[in-house]
């Protein structure tokens, strides 16, 4: 099936966003980017992938540095020039930003996280999705998927959400999970992955 849309997925931890995004890309016959972006950024920057993996979707307190050194241009986004002493978190964001925007000029895909909805806000063919679920459901999924100690699972889920919210706010200046930032918000509490994919596929097809 052909698709002329780019779908960005912002997701609460344990809501099934990665799995849903992956299956949706397969249904639509388009690319899928999540952790793959770390490898692409590492290759382009010459940084070890494991270093970028540790910094993925985490914030360094360096925005003022980014602004003062001219790495950020409000009109054109981040530049990859002159990043010598910039924290690894910002280097990763800058390279992922560059890669995502370059790909958006050439192809359609599903991308999970990484402020992609904000990065691509000026593209007309972007569908911005937010996936969430109640805390009990997310804790169960986290335990089943990641073998997290059940006694600490809720704490781990909430911490992951906090990290994602801070990351999104830091780089976009917007509130993570605010309904007005998205075209569709999907509660997966009572939905299986395939049911969620059915809904998103129908929505994307309806948009044409």
C-alpha positions in Angstrom: 0.0 0.0 0.0 1.4 3.4 -0.9 1.4 6.3 1.6 2.2 9.9 1.2 2.4 10.7 4.9 5.0 11.0 7.5 3.7 9.7 10.9 5.4 10.9 14.1 4.7 8.9 17.2 5.1 10.4 20.7 4.5 7.8 23.3 4.3 7.2 27.0 6.7 4.6 28.3 4.9 1.2 28.2 2.1 2.4 25.9 3.2 0.2 23.0 4.3 3.1 20.8 7.3 1.4 19.3 5.5 -1.8 18.4 2.5 0.1 17.0 4.8 2.3 14.9 6.7 -0.6 13.6 3.6 -2.5 12.5 2.0 0.6 11.1 5.1 1.2 8.9 4.8 -2.4 7.6 1.1 -2.0 6.8 1.7 1.3 5.0 4.8 0.0 3.2 7.0 2.9 4.4 10.2 3.2 6.4 10.5 3.1 10.2 12.9 5.0 12.4 13.4 4.7 16.2 16.7 3.4 17.5 17.9 3.2 13.9 18.4 7.0 14.1 21.1 6.4 16.7 23.2 4.3 14.3 22.6 6.8 11.5 23.7 9.7 13.6 26.7 7.8 14.9 27.8 6.9 11.4 27.5 10.5 10.1 29.2 12.1 13.1 31.9 9.5 13.7 30.7 8.9 17.2 30.6 5.4 18.8 27.0 4.2 18.7 27.1 3.1 22.3 27.9 6.7 23.4 24.9 8.1 21.5 22.7 5.2 22.9 23.4 6.3 26.4 22.4 9.9 25.6 19.2 8.9 23.6 16.2 11.1 24.5 18.0 12.6 27.5 18.8 16.2 28.2 22.0 18.0 29.0 21.8 21.5 30.5 23.4 23.1 27.5 20.8 25.1 25.7 22.4 28.4 26.6 25.7 27.1 25.3 24.0 26.0 22.0 22.6 29.5 21.6 25.8 31.4 22.5 27.9 29.4 20.1 25.5 29.9 17.2 24.7 26.2 16.8 21.0 27.0 16.8 19.4 29.2 14.2 15.7 29.9 14.8 14.9 29.9 11.1 16.9 26.9 9.9 17.3 24.6 12.9 20.6 23.2 14.1 23.9 23.2 12.3 26.5 20.4 12.5 29.4 22.8 12.3 31.6 23.7 15.2 30.3 21.2 17.8 33.6 20.5 19.4 32.7 20.9 23.1 29.0 20.5 22.8 27.6 17.8 25.2 26.9 14.4 23.5 23.1 14.8 24.2 23.0 17.9 22.0 25.2 16.4 19.3 22.9 13.4 19.1 19.8 15.7 18.8 21.5 17.9 16.2 22.4 14.9 14.0 19.0 13.2 14.4 17.3 16.5 13.6 19.4 16.8 10.4 18.8 13.2 9.4 15.0 13.3 10.0 14.5 16.5 8.0 16.7 15.3 5.1 14.7 12.0 5.0 11.4 14.0 5.1 12.4 15.8 1.9 12.8 12.4 0.1 10.5 9.8 1.6 7.6 8.9 3.8 8.1 7.0 7.1 7.0 6.4 10.7 9.3 7.9 13.3 9.1 7.3 17.1 10.0 10.0 19.6 13.0 12.4 19.3 10.8 15.5 19.0 10.1 14.6 15.4 6.7 16.2 15.4 8.3 19.5 16.3 11.2 19.1 13.9 8.8 18.5 11.0 6.1 21.0 12.1 6.5 22.9 8.8 5.9 19.8 6.6 2.3 19.6 5.3 2.3 15.8 5.0 3.0 15.1 8.7 0.5 13.2 10.9 1.3 13.7 14.6 0.2 11.0 17.0 0.4 10.7 20.7 0.0 7.2 22.3 -0.8 6.8 26.0 -2.3 4.3 28.5 -3.1 4.1 32.1 -0.3 3.5 34.6 -1.3 0.0 35.5 -1.3 -1.1 31.9 2.0 0.5 31.2 3.6 -1.1 34.3 2.4 -4.5 33.2 3.8 -4.0 29.7 7.1 -2.8 31.1 7.5 -5.8 33.3 6.7 -8.2 30.5 8.9 -6.5 27.9 11.9 -5.4 29.9 12.0 -7.8 32.8 11.9 -4.9 35.2 11.6 -5.8 38.9 7.9 -5.5 39.7 8.5 -3.7 42.9 10.3 -0.9 41.0 8.4 -1.0 37.7 6.1 1.9 38.4 9.0 4.1 39.5 10.9 3.2 36.3 7.9 3.9 34.1 7.3 7.3 35.7 11.0 8.2 35.5 11.1 7.3 31.8 8.0 9.6 31.2 9.7 12.4 33.1 12.9 12.1 31.0 10.8 12.2 27.8 8.8 15.2 28.9 12.0 17.0 29.9 13.6 16.2 26.6 10.6 17.3 24.6 10.2 20.5 26.5 14.0 21.3 26.4 14.3 21.0 22.6 10.8 22.1 21.5 9.7 24.6 24.2 6.4 22.9 24.2 4.6 20.6 26.7 5.0 16.9 26.0 1.6 15.1 25.8 -0.5 18.3 25.4 -3.4 17.3 23.1 -3.1 20.5 21.0 0.3 19.4 19.8 -1.0 16.3 18.0 -3.5 15.4 15.3 -4.6 12.2 17.1 -4.3 11.0 20.7 -4.8 7.2 21.1 -5.4 5.5 24.5 -4.1 2.0 24.2 -5.2 0.8 27.6 -7.9 -1.5 26.2 -6.4 -2.0 22.8 -4.0 -4.7 21.5 -1.2 -3.6 19.2 -3.0 -4.8 16.0 -6.2 -2.9 17.1 -4.2 0.2 17.6 -2.6 -0.2 14.2 -6.0 -0.7 12.6 -7.2 2.7 14.0 -4.1 4.6 12.9 -4.0 3.0 9.5 -7.7 3.9 8.9 -7.0 7.5 10.1 -4.0 7.9 7.8 -5.9 6.5 4.8 -8.9 8.7 5.6 -6.7 11.8 5.4 -5.7 10.7 1.9 
